[in-house]
């Protein structure tokens, strides 16, 4: 807990943002122009390589150690009937991750990425955010710290995701509190609630907004009051990645809402992040637009557990393979443009 | 040349379309519902697995032998100054594919796909489509036949692409002739022509539409008059894939325009095809919309050579890995929904 013993410690860290390495991305752009293809014809794949280089500070960038990190937490608001699944599923899915049976296990293996899962106090859910702060300051800061410390310093690319029954309710409440629009704008069907469940979810979010109206405005205090331990840990991991020059692929609605407070504190806080995908959970597309993040994939996925970010790792690998493996015009004896 | 000795032979083949295997896709859907995730939460990845099974007739489907096929051809219309690259680049890039130096080499390797490149009479470009039929009937049918015979019967998934300096001009002319809208709707910057080059390209397309106005209406005759050998071969390969129960990932604007004549002859002709991506070449998005194909990827790529389809193979692999590798709710001891 050395890093953050108070909100003001954490706020100071959020505002002290290391910058990237323009020389590394410039070297990537320079090499791209020599490769046997029309200029910029690999589109976002080329941008991905330059982005990796910019944050790693290497040209070419490396993808030797790609890490997928999943944080899991439980939520008191589950009692409001906001999810079709019981809270016990969070721990059951953590066991499934450990046994290799979840979607992200298959995706991480295909993408040659290491997968680590960190359950955070699953037996101690957050409090029901409709009638209390979900976390006290010390609980929130401890969860941020867990995420911060979970990031290996030698990692080349980090994909972050989450698991937590009812956490789309917490995410939607956080988005509504920080971006406005009420429950109607941000509540989606999550893992698949029916009409009545969706109505209960919206009611819970609106109740939370009323209960916490006195603290609207402070992003970190709101993250503690409305978020969850896994969301706090994701924010910590994204802060640590910035510190250690590690680019980040964000997953879906919950993972993105987890870092929204960072962006509200400092607009440049997510410059080292890319949206791995846009989820079918309706709020995600709006949230990405608010954050100025253009998703790499749009596949109607809405599973969480870093699955969308994990698939996006494959794009990063394709991008880097082209950048490092392709021949130059000179090497291949291919003529350039006539003009 | 046993298969097509006349347009009417080919037309008959285009209309005789094997159907898929609903039992196989139903078995996929049934297994998906048992896997440890909310129903349909892997979105288009789940649809991909069902689509593979539907056309292969196996559940689960297989991706043991994925083939990337690139056809290359040269175009008389190059003389009209429609590309910034000289025609010699087609053969130079074929050599680059053989030497392993192109983007698709890196992508195919990453996707564990076999890559085959088939140059078709590069020393004998098509005629200039502004003043003649690009190909005579026998030349066109021979190119279709090359594509048809190139498809290995034991292939599980085929990705088709092309290489041919000036072939976006041929593709745009074909789209304009079959779908209307003139050169303005379909001509894009291809490999990167400047303003003057774009004007020359549009002028060439409009001239071709006037010259060939007498044959507007017959898709195969138009494909011969306005297309190219590599486009004809792609059409042949897509027909062969349908015959051999092989699903197909289409690449960009040129590859998709190559199969447009098939869809104009028989609306169901492309049911075994998916659009691997949507290209940054402007006409491609419109063409996909006309064909009812929703692209899997949208990455501002515009390279051709099957690069977009090749990246989409990675999505198919991720989809199948989840489908076959994930635990069921029963196996993992995970609770289902409460309702």
Interface residues (C-beta under 8 A of the other chain):
Chain A: X35 X36 X37 X38 X39 X41 X42 X43 X44 X45 X84 X85 X86 X88 X89 X92 X93 X95 X96 X99 X100 X101 X102 X103 X105 X106 X107 X109 X110 X191 X192 X194 X280 X296 X297 X298 X299 X300 X301 X302 X303 X307 X311 X314 X315 X317 X318 X321 X322 X325 X326 X327 X331 X332 X333 X334 X335 X336 X337 X338 X339
Chain B: X35 X36 X37 X38 X39 X41 X42 X43 X44 X45 X84 X85 X86 X88 X89 X92 X93 X95 X96 X99 X100 X101 X102 X103 X105 X106 X107 X109 X110 X191 X192 X194 X280 X296 X297 X298 X299 X300 X301 X302 X303 X307 X310 X311 X314 X315 X317 X318 X321 X322 X325 X326 X327 X331 X332 X333 X334 X335 X336 X337 X338 X339
